[in-house]
Structure formats: C-alpha cells, structure tokens
Amino acid sequence: MALTASPTDPQTRLSREQRIALFRTLYAARRIDDREIAGKRQNKVYFQINGVGHEAIGAAGAMVFRPGHDWFFFYYRDRAFAYGLGVTAHDQFLGSVGSKLDPATGGRQMPTHWTSVPLRIWTSSSPTGSQFLQAVGCAEGMMRAEQLGLMSKLDCHPDEVVVATSGDGTVSQGEFWEALNNAVNLKAPVVFLVQDNGYAISTPTEVQYAGANVAALMKGWEAHGLLVIDEVDGCDPIASYEALSRAAEHCRARKGPALVRARTIRPYSHSLSDDETLYKTTAQRAEEAQRDPVVTYAARLVREGDLTENELEQLKAEIQMEIDLAWEQAEQAPPPDSGSYMTHLYSETVDPTSPAFDTEASAPAPDAPQKTMIDLLNLTLKAEMARDERILVFGEDVADATREEILSEVKGKGGVFKTTHGLQKAFGGARVFNTPLAEATIIGRAIGLASRGFKPVAEIQFFDYIWPAMQQLRDELANIRWRSNGAYKAPMVVRVPIGGYLMGGGVYHSQCGEVTFTHIPGLRVVYPSTALDAAGLLRTAIRCDDPVLFLEPKHLYRQTHNKGGEPGPDFMIPFGKARLVREGADLSVITYGSTVHRALQAARQAEAEGISVEIIDLRSLSPYDWEAIQRTVKKTHRVIVAHEDCLSWGYGAEIAARIADECFFHLDAPVRRVGAKDTWVAYHPSLEDEILPQASHFLEAYRSLMKV
C-alpha cells in the first residue's frame, strides 16, 4: 500500500517506516494469539498461553536487538519479540498444532516455546526462571572466547548482547538473583528484561518481593556496573524502544549488564486454563484495557500523521490475510511420526557406546607405575585440556587460586580433594576458574557456555549438595537436544564426588542417590570403581556429545587396592560396557562403585567355604550393560544386585526387576539385593559401618542365597 508522508516524531529516533513496522509486529502478534485461541476452542490446538498486553515491548525489542548476532533467552509471552525477529506466523502456528514441521520443537513442546538456530533464539522451557543463568553463561562464553582467541572459531562478536526475558513473578526465583549477581561480577553483556504485568497467574506482584518493584531493589548494584531502567511503559513501543536501546548500548559498550523493568498489562487470562475474572475486578480490567497497545498505538499513528484511518485499516487487513493463510497452511501440516519420540534423546552422530570409544585393550602393562584414582583423573583432565582448547574446568574451589597474581607464591588448592590441582597453572584462569558457592549457578552457566561451543567440565563439590542444581540438570540440561528436536545441544561433564565409607562424613558428606539421575532421559551416568576405569570413562565422557554425570566415589580416591597405571592419551572405555571383576560359577554379584571391593573381599572368604562368586562391575549406569548381566545370570543362575545407596527404591531394584522379567527361567533362586539401610549415614564410625554394606553383609547374602 502507498503510505502518506508525515513529519518525524520528535520524541524518537525512529523513522516513520520503523514506527509503522512496530505496529505491524505488535498487531500481527495479537492476531496470532487470537487465531490460536480460536484453534484451542476448536480442539485443533492443545494448549494456549498468550502474550497479549506484552506486544509493544516485544516489538521494540525485536527492532533494537539483532537476530543472528545477539542471543535470546525467551519466555512464553514473547510472541511479538519472536515474530519481529523473524519467527513467522506460519512457524508459530506449526507449533500451535504440534506438527512435525514445527521448526522450534517438532511437536514436542507447547506453543510459544521458541527455538531458532539462525536467529540465535535458545530453546525455551517452561520453568521460566531457569533461562537467566544460561543467558549469563552464554554471554560469558563470548567473553572467554575473546580471552582465549576463539572468537572466530566459536562465531562470537565483541559487540553482541544476550537478552533474557521474564515476567514479574519469575524474578522471585533464586536463580534470577544468582544470575544477576553473576552477570554483575562478570560484567557480562546481558539485558534482563522484566515484563511486569502485575500478576504471576493470580498472585499480585506485591506478594513476590518487597515494594512490588524488583528494579527498585537493584539500585544499589548500579555502582558495580548494572544499568537499571525502571518504570518503562511497556505498552508504548516508542518508549520501550528508547529504553531497550539504552540498555543495548550499555551492554555493547561492555559496561556491564542492564535490568529493564517494563510495565505491561495482561488483558486476557494467564492462559486458557485460567479465568482472570476470578481475581480481577471489572474496574481493574477496564483500566488495563485503556492501555492496550494495539488500540493506543494505532490511535497514535493516526493522530501523529503516520497513517490515515484508511491506511491503518488496509494494513490491518493485510496482516489478517497473512495470519489467515498461515493458519490454513498449518492446519494441513502433518503430525509427528509415530515412534519419533525416541529421536534426539542423545547424539545420533557421536555414540559413546560404540567401538570407536573402546580402546581398553591399550591399557598399561601390569608392571607400569601405579597411580591413585585422583592422580589419573588429574592426568586425564590435563591431557584432554591440552587436546581440546574448548574445555573449561570450573566449580567451587577447583582453581589453584582465584587471585592469579599469587600463584607463584602458593601451592594452589585445585579442589577440596585436589582433583584439579595444577590445571589453572597449566592452562590459565580463563579456562580453569572458581565460581560462587551456588550449584544452580555452576550448571546453568555451564549450559550457557556449552551453547557457545565450549566443552564445560563442571564440578559439584559433594553429591550431597547437588540438589540446588536439580532444575538445571533435569528440566534443562538433559532435555535440551530432545525438546529442540535436535536443533540445540549442551554436551558437558558434571563431575561429582559421591558416597560414604569416609569415617566422619555423616549426613551431608556421605550421600548417594544415583538412581535419581539414572531416571532422567537424555543424561548419561557413569560410576567407576578403579583408577584406570575412572581415567577411561572420564575421557569418553569429555569426548562424548551428550551431557554426562560423572560420579566419583570419594572413598576410592586414594585407596591402594584400585590403583592403575597411567594409560595413553586416547585410552577410553565405552559407556554401557561392564567389567568382569572375578569369574565364578555359583552366584553372580552385579554392582558398582565402592561396593565392588567389598563384594570381592566377601567372595574370597566365600571361596574357602566352597562358594564360587562371579562379580560384575557395571561402571556405567545409564546406559548399562544388559548383555553382560544376561550372560552372568545364565551362567550362575543365582544373582545379587548390590549398591552403596539405600536398599529400597534403589538402582538395584530396576536391575532386579528386569532380570525377573527377562531371565526368569534362568534363575534357580529369587534375585537378592544388598544395599545400605533405609536411613541416613551417621557420623560415628560404628554406626556408619552398620548402615553401609560391608564385606560381612555380602558374605551373609552369599551364604543365604546358596541355601535356596
């Protein structure tokens, strides 16, 4: 259509064409929402959550920031933002109907969970606070790439910005505060955009935090580089553009992060599962309607001469035609293929269970100098870091010294168990560094770093303290590849000391709980029992293209019975390959970790009584070696499944159940389990010995099983 001329608006840098483009974006977003709502009522859409009232700030953001250059960590109300960046109506409707052609998720995620590799929109999830830490890690990735001379290799730009958006309710989450703290400390170029519509579903903002204004609480952080922009009219696209431009300029100049609080409205209910009339008065809703950007901004364009009434209606009609056509096409799009739900759980190009990762035959000779598990883990990390410049090692206390200027004067810490000792001195503080004592921070930042092409090897200091990171591990890390339909991935290793037998470890330094993580699809879990296995499995974990939880039994770190020779630089043990520890004929023990040695001790005692015990060390828990389990069951016909963790609902229950299901006719006796008592690990050594499985418990189980 032909547009009439108008004077430049003195209140903004925007041209007339840009001001009209803002309206096109926000109006299209509104009409997409309305069409999707209609589709939900027709049972053609299965869930609907809208961005109504948030269109102006989103349209402005799309005009300020650069798709394919900047990075975007969105939440579900960012429809206009995504549309303005280039996520078309057709693409959005493919998500609405859950088609396999949906470019964001392939029908795996709800609508409005944006994903786009070309636009650099990171895969969105529903726990709306979890993206903040990842956004900080993403920005950190650019900064570390700059320090390490990897900008070109990792496709980074010195002036890029990371945008993380949320509603007002989300910033009550602890991870928001952790992210902001990390961003300020790092001076990371992250724009935190808080779209405050006054409600977290039905809970008003004043319940979320003191003063009902999160930006006001941040003023004290301005002295440390945080730009705080408060009271932005998020229903005014011009005001929103100006505010976001200031934030972008601050971040591009590398002055630090920015926090923008935009006051929006939510004239529709939270979602179609909600009814706002139950908690908003008629007067409140009428007041919100008066700020509706679709109405107020259209009137402004006409009032200020950018469009005539006829031109405005013509533009609306053009947009509506686009929306209608996009919907018609999406309605015909095919659903996901049957059985496709198993694709993209793990990498389809790098298989850590394959022969390519099996170089175990190159193990060092028995007479090679023997080293502890700590020693071989350290040597493996050094070798892999020398091989791959993208590897970063970090966590609480993992560096030799945070203050690098004193490294020449101190020995260096290198972790509470010294596993990472000397790595910082060898590879520098840009690759080996300490983090705050915040487990969600460690994993969230690691995900963000992985998004940029780094290979994080993150350490959680004790398994007992992994739980604050659970959301980042389960709801985020493990399903990134799956929920994005293979578009994104976050390969990384999470190293965690685990278990008891410490004498004095007590409740909070002796925990197991590996079954919690083997239950998570998309996450690989390994648990070595010897120094050599630890080295081979760690190298596989690092070279793997999936997230790996690497559990290190700290009781075995310096034990002499599990020492091994230093292997070569390519020594690897594939995941899902068990180790035959001891041959036997009468019964089999399937175990892993610290209980391997206790099972072996008992087996030697049992041999004197005429009981021949075979011992299988799983080494890898997810995946596990079912073929090895089947072989030993068919050989001995009697089985014990053992682990250090509590007996009830433990990892052994799954193995026992599958043996009963698939090998029942090969059993001469019921499957038995050996595990810890169903309680916490006590501090006093005598109680700990009573609680955790000992060699005597295994011997008793051997004798009992042979009587059946």
C-alpha positions in Angstrom: 0.0 0.0 0.0 1.1 3.6 -0.6 1.9 5.3 2.7 1.3 9.0 3.2 4.1 11.3 4.3 4.3 12.5 7.9 6.7 14.5 9.9 9.4 12.7 12.0 8.2 12.2 15.6 10.4 14.5 17.7 10.2 12.0 20.6 12.1 9.2 19.0 15.0 8.4 16.7 12.7 6.1 14.7 11.7 6.8 11.2 8.1 6.7 10.0 8.7 3.3 8.4 10.1 2.0 11.6 7.1 3.3 13.7 4.7 1.6 11.3 6.8 -1.6 11.4 6.4 -1.6 15.2 2.6 -1.6 14.7 2.8 -4.4 12.1 4.7 -6.6 14.6 2.5 -6.0 17.6 -0.7 -6.2 15.7 0.4 -9.5 14.0 1.3 -10.9 17.4 -2.2 -10.1 18.7 -3.9 -11.7 15.8 -1.8 -14.8 16.0 -2.8 -15.1 19.7 -6.5 -14.6 18.8 -6.3 -17.2 16.0 -4.5 -19.7 18.3 -7.2 -19.2 21.0 -9.9 -19.9 18.4 -8.0 -23.0 17.4 -7.8 -24.2 21.0 -11.6 -23.9 21.3 -11.9 -25.9 18.1 -9.6 -28.6 19.6 -7.0 -28.0 16.9 -4.6 -26.5 19.4 -3.9 -28.4 22.7 -2.6 -25.6 24.9 -2.6 -21.9 24.7 -0.8 -19.2 26.6 -0.8 -15.7 25.3 1.4 -12.7 25.0 -1.5 -10.2 24.9 -0.5 -6.9 26.5 3.2 -7.6 26.0 3.3 -6.9 22.3 4.7 -3.4 22.4 7.8 -4.2 24.5 8.4 -7.3 22.4 8.1 -5.4 19.1 10.5 -2.8 20.3 13.0 -5.5 21.5 12.9 -7.1 18.0 13.8 -3.7 16.5 16.6 -2.9 18.9 18.4 -6.3 19.0 20.0 -8.1 16.1 18.7 -11.6 15.1 21.6 -13.9 14.2 24.0 -11.7 16.1 22.7 -11.3 19.6 21.3 -14.2 21.6 17.8 -14.5 23.0 16.6 -16.5 26.0 12.8 -16.1 25.9 9.8 -16.9 27.9 6.3 -17.7 26.8 4.9 -14.2 26.5 7.5 -13.2 23.9 5.3 -13.8 20.8 5.8 -10.3 19.4 9.5 -10.3 20.1 9.9 -13.7 18.3 7.7 -12.6 15.4 9.7 -9.3 15.0 13.0 -11.2 14.9 11.7 -13.5 12.1 9.6 -16.3 13.6 6.8 -16.2 11.1 3.1 -16.7 11.8 3.3 -19.9 9.8 6.2 -21.2 12.0 4.3 -20.2 15.1 1.1 -22.0 14.0 3.1 -25.1 13.2 4.0 -25.1 16.9 0.3 -24.4 17.8 -0.9 -27.6 16.1 2.2 -29.6 17.2 3.3 -30.5 13.7 6.4 -32.4 13.0 7.3 -29.4 10.7 7.3 -27.1 13.8 10.8 -25.6 13.5 11.0 -24.9 17.2 10.3 -28.3 18.7 8.9 -30.7 16.1 5.7 -31.0 18.1 7.5 -31.9 21.3 6.8 -28.7 23.3 3.9 -26.5 23.9 3.3 -23.5 21.7 5.2 -20.3 22.4 8.4 -22.1 23.4 10.6 -20.5 20.8 13.7 -22.1 19.2 15.7 -20.9 16.2 19.4 -21.6 15.4 19.6 -19.0 12.6 18.0 -16.3 14.8 20.0 -17.4 17.9 16.9 -17.9 19.9 17.9 -20.5 22.5 15.4 -23.4 23.1 12.8 -22.2 25.6 11.5 -24.2 28.5 8.5 -23.8 30.9 10.4 -23.3 34.2 10.6 -19.6 33.4 13.4 -18.7 35.8 16.0 -21.2 34.6 17.0 -19.3 31.4 18.7 -16.5 33.4 21.8 -18.4 34.4 22.1 -19.9 31.0 21.9 -16.5 29.4 24.8 -15.3 31.7 26.8 -18.4 30.7 26.1 -17.6 27.0 27.5 -14.1 27.5 30.4 -15.4 29.5 31.2 -17.7 26.6 31.7 -14.8 24.3 34.0 -13.1 26.9 36.1 -16.2 27.4 36.3 -16.8 23.7 37.7 -13.3 23.4 40.3 -14.1 26.2 41.3 -17.3 24.5 41.4 -16.1 20.9 38.5 -18.3 19.9 36.1 -15.6 18.7 36.1 -16.7 15.1 36.1 -20.4 15.8 33.1 -20.1 18.1 31.3 -17.5 15.9 31.4 -14.7 18.6 31.2 -10.9 18.1 32.7 -8.4 20.5 29.5 -6.2 20.5 26.9 -9.0 20.8 24.3 -8.9 23.6 22.4 -11.6 25.3 18.7 -10.9 26.1 16.9 -12.8 28.9 13.2 -12.0 29.3 10.7 -12.9 32.0 7.6 -11.8 33.8 7.4 -10.2 37.2 6.6 -13.5 39.0 9.7 -15.3 37.7 12.1 -12.9 39.3 11.1 -14.2 42.7 13.1 -17.3 41.8 16.5 -17.6 43.4 18.2 -18.4 40.1 17.3 -14.9 38.9 19.2 -13.4 41.7 22.1 -15.7 41.2 22.1 -14.8 37.5 22.1 -11.1 38.2 24.9 -11.5 40.8 27.0 -13.4 38.3 26.3 -11.0 35.5 27.4 -8.0 37.6 30.5 -9.8 38.8 31.5 -10.8 35.3 30.3 -7.6 33.7 28.6 -9.8 31.2 26.6 -8.1 28.4 23.2 -9.4 29.4 19.9 -7.4 29.2 17.5 -8.7 31.8 14.0 -7.6 30.6 11.4 -8.0 33.2 7.9 -7.6 31.8 5.8 -6.6 34.8 2.1 -7.1 34.2 1.3 -7.1 37.9 0.4 -10.8 38.3 2.1 -14.2 38.5 -1.0 -16.1 37.3 -3.3 -14.8 40.1 -0.7 -13.7 42.6 -0.1 -10.0 42.5 3.4 -8.5 42.4 3.4 -7.2 45.9 3.5 -10.8 47.2 6.6 -11.6 45.1 9.1 -9.1 46.6 9.3 -6.1 48.8 7.9 -2.9 47.3 6.4 -4.7 44.3 9.2 -3.4 42.1 12.2 -5.5 41.5 14.1 -2.7 39.7 13.9 -0.5 42.8 15.7 -3.3 44.8 18.6 -3.2 42.3 19.6 0.4 42.7 22.5 -0.5 45.0 24.0 -2.6 42.2 24.4 0.4 39.9 27.8 1.2 41.4 29.0 -2.2 40.2 28.1 -1.7 36.6 24.4 -2.6 36.5 22.3 -0.2 34.5 18.8 -0.1 36.0 16.0 1.3 33.8 12.7 1.4 35.7 9.1 2.4 35.1 9.3 1.9 31.3 5.8 2.0 29.7 5.9 -1.5 28.2 2.6 -0.7 26.4 4.3 2.1 24.5 6.5 0.8 21.7 8.3 4.1 21.3 9.2 4.4 25.0 10.1 0.7 25.0 12.4 1.2 22.1 14.2 4.1 23.7 14.7 2.2 27.0 15.9 -1.0 25.3 18.2 1.0 23.1 19.9 2.5 26.2 20.2 -1.0 27.7 21.7 -2.4 24.5 24.2 0.5 24.1 25.3 -0.1 27.7 25.9 -3.8 27.1 27.5 -3.4 23.7 30.0 -0.9 25.2 30.9 -3.7 27.7 30.0 -1.6 30.7 28.1 -4.5 32.4 24.6 -5.9 32.4 21.3 -4.0 32.3 18.0 -4.5 34.0 14.9 -3.1 32.3 11.5 -3.2 34.1 8.7 -2.6 31.7 5.1 -2.1 33.0 2.8 -4.1 30.8 -0.8 -5.4 31.1 -2.4 -8.7 30.8 -5.9 -8.1 29.5 -6.5 -11.8 28.7 -6.3 -14.5 31.3 -2.9 -16.1 32.1 -3.8 -19.0 29.8 -6.9 -20.7 28.6 -6.7 -22.8 31.8 -7.1 -19.6 33.8 -10.0 -17.2 34.4 -8.9 -13.7 35.4 -12.4 -12.6 36.3 -12.0 -14.8 39.4 -9.3 -12.4 40.9 -9.5 -9.1 38.9 -12.3 -6.7 39.4 -14.3 -5.2 36.5 -12.7 -1.8 37.2 -9.2 -3.3 37.0 -9.8 -4.9 33.7 -11.3 -1.7 32.3 -8.2 0.2 33.4 -5.9 -2.3 31.7 -8.0 -2.1 28.5 -7.3 1.6 28.3 -3.5 0.8 28.0 -3.9 -1.9 25.3 -1.1 -1.2 22.9 -3.0 -2.4 19.8 -5.6 0.3 20.4 -3.5 3.1 21.8 -0.6 2.9 19.4 -2.9 2.6 16.4 -4.6 5.8 17.5 -1.2 7.5 18.0 -0.1 6.6 14.4 -3.2 8.2 13.1 -3.1 11.2 15.4 0.5 12.0 14.6 0.0 11.6 10.9 2.0 8.4 10.2 -1.1 6.7 8.8 -4.6 7.7 7.8 -7.6 5.8 9.1 -7.9 4.1 5.7 -4.2 3.2 5.6 -4.5 1.8 9.1 -7.4 -0.4 8.2 -5.7 -1.5 5.0 -2.6 -2.5 7.0 -4.7 -4.5 9.4 -6.4 -6.3 6.6 -3.1 -7.2 5.0 -1.8 -8.6 8.3 -5.0 -10.5 8.8 -4.7 -12.1 5.4 -1.2 -13.2 6.3 -2.4 -14.7 9.6 -5.3 -16.5 7.9 -3.2 -18.0 5.2 -0.6 -19.1 7.8 -3.3 -20.8 9.8 -4.8 -22.6 6.8 -1.4 -24.0 5.9 -0.6 -25.1 9.4 -4.0 -26.8 9.8 -2.9 -29.2 7.0 0.6 -29.8 8.4 1.4 -33.5 9.3 1.6 -34.5 13.0 4.8 -36.1 14.4 5.7 -39.5 13.1 4.8 -42.5 15.3 7.7 -43.6 17.4 9.7 -40.4 16.8 9.7 -39.6 20.5 12.9 -41.5 21.0 15.0 -39.5 18.5 17.3 -36.8 19.7 17.4 -38.1 23.3 21.1 -38.5 22.7 23.5 -37.6 19.9 22.9 -39.5 16.7 26.4 -38.8 15.4 28.6 -39.5 18.4 27.9 -42.8 20.2 29.9 -43.3 23.4 28.8 -47.0 23.5 30.4 -47.7 20.1 33.7 -49.5 19.3 35.2 -46.0 18.5 35.3 -45.4 22.2 36.7 -48.8 23.1 40.5 -48.6 23.4 40.6 -50.6 26.7 42.9 -53.2 25.1 45.6 -50.5 25.2 45.6 -50.5 29.0 49.0 -50.1 30.6 51.1 -53.1 31.4 50.6 -54.5 35.0 54.1 -53.6 35.9 53.6 -49.9 35.0 53.9 -47.4 37.9 50.6 -47.4 39.8 48.7 -44.3 40.5 45.6 -43.4 42.5 42.2 -42.5 41.1 42.9 -38.8 42.0 46.1 -39.0 40.1 44.7 -40.5 36.9 41.6 -38.2 36.9 44.0 -35.2 37.1 46.3 -36.5 34.4 43.3 -37.2 32.1 41.9 -33.7 32.6 45.3 -32.3 31.7 45.7 -34.4 28.6 42.2 -33.6 27.4 42.6 -29.9 28.0 45.8 -29.9 26.0 44.0 -31.7 23.2 40.9 -29.5 23.1 41.1 -25.8 23.7 37.4 -25.6 24.2 37.4 -27.4 27.5 36.7 -25.3 30.6 37.0 -26.6 34.1 35.2 -24.8 36.9 33.3 -25.0 40.1 33.7 -24.1 43.8 37.4 -24.3 44.8 38.6 -26.0 41.6 41.2 -23.3 40.7 44.6 -23.2 42.3 43.9 -19.6 43.4 41.3 -17.2 42.1 43.8 -14.3 42.6 46.2 -15.3 39.9 48.8 -12.8 41.0 49.7 -15.0 44.0 50.0 -18.3 42.1 53.8 -18.1 42.2 53.7 -17.9 46.0 51.2 -20.7 46.8 50.9 -24.4 46.1 47.3 -23.9 44.9 44.2 -25.7 46.0 42.7 -27.4 43.0 39.5 -28.7 44.6 38.8 -30.0 48.1 40.2 -33.4 47.0 42.9 -31.9 44.8 41.5 -33.5 41.7 42.1 -30.3 39.6 45.3 -29.3 41.3 47.7 -27.6 38.8 45.2 -27.2 36.0 44.9 -23.5 36.4 48.7 -23.0 36.5 49.0 -25.1 33.3 46.1 -23.6 31.3 45.3 -20.2 32.9 42.4 -18.6 34.7 40.3 -18.2 31.6 40.0 -22.0 31.3 40.1 -23.0 35.0 38.2 -20.9 37.4 36.3 -20.7 40.6 32.6 -20.0 40.8 30.3 -18.8 43.6 29.2 -21.4 46.0 25.9 -21.9 44.1 25.2 -25.2 42.4 22.5 -24.0 40.1 24.9 -21.2 39.0 27.6 -23.8 38.2 25.3 -25.9 36.0 23.3 -23.0 34.5 26.4 -21.2 33.4 27.8 -24.4 32.1 24.7 -24.8 29.9 25.2 -21.3 28.5 28.9 -21.9 27.9 28.0 -25.1 26.1 25.6 -23.2 23.9 28.5 -21.2 22.5 30.6 -24.3 21.6 32.7 -24.7 24.8 33.0 -28.1 26.5 32.5 -27.5 30.2 33.7 -29.9 32.8 31.9 -28.6 35.9 32.4 -29.8 39.4 29.8 -30.1 42.1 31.9 -30.3 45.3 29.9 -33.0 47.0 26.9 -35.1 45.8 25.2 -34.1 49.0 24.9 -30.5 47.6 23.8 -31.2 44.1 20.2 -30.6 44.8 20.1 -26.8 44.3 21.1 -27.6 40.7 18.4 -30.2 40.1 16.2 -28.0 38.0 19.1 -27.1 35.7 20.1 -30.7 35.4 16.7 -32.3 35.0 14.4 -29.7 33.4 17.1 -28.1 31.3 20.4 -29.9 30.6 19.0 -33.4 30.0 16.3 -32.4 27.5 17.8 -29.6 25.5 18.5 -31.7 22.5 15.2 -33.5 22.7 12.9 -30.6 23.3 14.6 -28.6 20.5 14.1 -31.5 18.1 17.9 -31.8 17.7 18.4 -28.1 17.0 20.5 -27.4 20.1 22.7 -29.4 22.4 24.7 -28.9 25.6 27.4 -31.5 25.8 29.2 -31.2 29.1 30.6 -33.3 32.0 29.4 -32.8 35.6 31.9 -34.3 38.0 30.6 -35.1 41.4 32.3 -36.9 44.4 29.8 -39.3 45.8 29.3 -41.8 48.7 30.4 -42.7 52.2 32.9 -45.0 53.9 34.7 -41.9 55.0 34.7 -42.2 58.8 33.1 -39.0 60.0 31.4 -38.0 56.8 28.0 -38.0 58.4 24.7 -37.0 56.8 26.0 -34.3 54.5 29.2 -35.8 53.2 28.2 -39.4 52.5 25.1 -39.3 50.4 24.4 -41.5 47.4 21.3 -41.1 45.2 22.5 -42.0 41.7 19.1 -43.6 40.9 17.6 -40.1 40.9 19.7 -39.3 37.8 19.6 -42.6 36.0 15.8 -42.0 35.9 16.4 -38.9 33.7 16.2 -39.4 29.9 19.0 -37.7 28.0 21.5 -37.8 30.8 24.4 -40.4 30.8 25.6 -41.5 34.2 28.9 -43.3 35.0 30.3 -44.6 38.3 33.9 -46.1 38.2 35.4 -48.2 40.9 39.1 -48.2 39.8 41.6 -45.6 38.9 42.1 -47.0 35.4 38.3 -47.1 34.8 38.0 -43.6 36.0 40.5 -42.4 33.5 39.0 -44.2 30.6 35.4 -43.3 31.4 36.3 -39.6 32.0 38.0 -39.4 28.6 34.9 -40.9 27.0 32.7 -38.5 28.9 34.6 -35.5 27.7 34.7 -36.6 24.1 31.0 -37.6 24.2 28.5 -35.2 22.6 25.9 -35.7 25.4 25.6 -34.4 29.0 27.3 -36.8 31.4 27.1 -37.1 35.2 30.4 -38.4 36.2 30.2 -39.9 39.8 33.5 -40.3 41.6 33.4 -42.5 44.8 35.5 -40.3 47.0 36.3 -43.2 49.3 38.3 -44.7 46.4 40.2 -41.6 45.5 43.4 -42.6 47.3 42.8 -46.3 48.0 45.7 -48.6 47.1 43.7 -51.6 46.0 42.2 -49.8 43.0 45.4 -48.1 41.6 46.2 -48.2 37.9 49.0 -47.4 35.5 48.9 -44.2 33.5 47.2 -45.0 30.2 47.9 -43.4 26.9 46.2 -40.1 25.7 43.5 -42.0 23.8 42.6 -44.6 26.4 38.8 -44.8 26.6 36.2 -47.2 28.0 32.9 -47.1 26.2 29.7 -46.4 28.2 27.5 -49.5 28.7 30.4 -51.9 28.9 30.7 -53.8 32.3 33.9 -55.2 33.7 34.3 -58.8 34.8 36.0 -58.4 38.1 36.0 -62.1 39.1 34.9 -65.3 37.5 32.6 -67.6 39.4 30.2 -70.5 39.0 27.7 -70.5 41.9 26.3 -67.0 42.0 26.7 -63.5 40.5 27.1 -60.1 42.1 26.2 -57.1 39.9 27.5 -53.9 41.5 29.5 -50.8 41.0 31.5 -48.1 42.9 32.7 -48.7 46.4 30.8 -51.9 46.9 32.8 -53.7 44.2 35.8 -54.1 46.6 33.5 -55.3 49.5 31.8 -57.8 47.2 35.3 -59.0 46.2 36.5 -59.3 49.8 33.5 -61.4 50.7 34.0 -63.6 47.6 37.5 -64.5 48.7 36.1 -65.5 52.1 33.2 -67.4 50.5 35.7 -69.4 48.3 37.1 -71.0 51.4 33.5 -72.2 52.1 33.2 -73.7 48.7 31.1 -70.8 47.2 32.3 -69.5 43.8 31.3 -65.9 43.2 31.3 -64.0 40.0 31.4 -60.2 40.2 30.4 -57.8 37.5 31.3 -54.1 37.8 28.7 -52.1 35.8 30.9 -49.0 35.6 28.3 -47.3 33.5 24.8 -46.9 35.0 23.0 -45.2 32.1 23.4 -46.9 29.8 24.2 -50.2 31.5 25.5 -53.5 30.0 22.4 -55.7 29.8 24.2 -58.3 27.8 26.8 -58.8 30.5 24.1 -59.1 33.1 22.3 -61.7 31.0 25.5 -63.7 30.5 26.2 -63.9 34.1 22.6 -64.8 35.1 22.5 -67.6 32.5 25.9 -68.9 33.8 25.4 -69.0 37.6 21.5 -68.9 37.9 21.8 -67.0 41.2 22.1 -63.2 41.4 22.7 -60.5 43.9 22.4 -56.8 42.9 24.3 -54.5 45.2 25.0 -50.8 45.7 26.0 -48.4 48.4 22.8 -46.4 48.3 19.7 -47.2 50.4 18.2 -50.6 49.6 14.6 -49.6 49.0 13.7 -47.9 45.7 17.4 -48.0 44.7 19.2 -48.6 41.4 19.3 -52.3 42.1 15.6 -52.6 42.1 15.4 -51.8 38.4 18.1 -54.3 37.5 16.4 -57.0 39.7 13.1 -56.3 38.1 14.4 -56.6 34.6 16.2 -59.9 35.4 13.0 -61.2 36.8 11.1 -60.1 33.6 13.6 -61.3 31.0 15.7 -64.0 32.7 13.2 -65.7 35.0 13.6 -69.2 33.6 17.3 -69.0 34.1 17.0 -68.4 37.8 17.4 -71.0 40.5 16.6 -68.6 43.3 15.0 -65.2 43.7 17.1 -62.1 42.9 18.5 -60.7 46.1 19.7 -57.2 46.8 22.4 -55.8 49.1 22.3 -52.1 50.0 22.5 -49.5 52.7 19.9 -49.4 55.5 17.0 -47.1 54.6 18.3 -44.2 56.7 20.9 -41.5 56.6 24.6 -42.2 57.0 25.6 -41.5 60.6 28.7 -39.7 61.9 30.1 -42.2 64.3 32.2 -44.9 62.5 30.4 -47.8 64.3 27.0 -46.6 63.1 28.3 -45.9 59.6 29.7 -49.4 59.4 26.3 -50.8 60.4 24.4 -48.7 57.9 26.5 -49.1 54.8 27.1 -52.5 53.1 30.2 -54.3 54.4 32.0 -57.4 53.3 30.2 -59.2 56.1 26.9 -58.3 54.7 27.9 -59.7 51.3 29.2 -62.9 52.8 25.9 -63.4 54.7 24.0 -62.8 51.4 26.2 -65.3 49.6 25.5 -68.0 52.2 21.8 -67.3 52.3 21.3 -67.4 48.6 23.1 -70.7 48.3 20.7 -72.3 50.7 17.7 -71.5 48.4 
